[in-house]
Amino acid sequence: MPDNDSRAAYLSARKLGRKYLSEHERDEDKGLLPVLEDRLKDVKIMGEINLGYHEIPLDRIVGIRTAARSNSFAGNFMPLLADDTEFAVKWQKVYASQLVEGIKEPISVYEYINRYYVLEGNKRVSILKYVGAASIYGSIIRLLPERDNKNDEISIYYEFLDY
């Protein structure tokens, strides 16, 4: 069972998540984390490139790969589920471990147009964002969209890649 400090941290993080959710409920994503598979519905992906393991700035991690955890976190990666859930207990255990040992296990992310979407490691990202960390170590797979000169975002991204 997690300790009182971990429980207090979870409740504090959850409060931040609920506040974010209420402040952004009219946004397109309703204040929840953006889901990459939703963003890619009308995009043709030309390939995937395994970039290996790198430090990932936490402010560039903006969402999740699949919708499976989309209701567990607010758009700021703070937890939303009640503190008596299995999810909350696991979050608290990872939090307690992070205080003693730090986060040692890398996360897995997809990079799409210079933003990162978590495949595995949502709770680790949540905790490190909560404590104000700058980055996390992770495995990165880059998704390359089809070139589209009519899409400014994709055109600028390819200019960056070509550079």
PyMOL commands that set and color helices and strands:
alter all, ss='L'
color gray80, all
select helices_A, chain A and resi 4-23+36-39+58-60+67-69+86-101+122-131+152-162
alter helices_A, ss='H'
color red, helices_A
select strands_A, chain A and resi 45-57+61-64+107-112+115-120+135-145
alter strands_A, ss='S'
color yellow, strands_A
deselect
rebuild
show_as cartoon
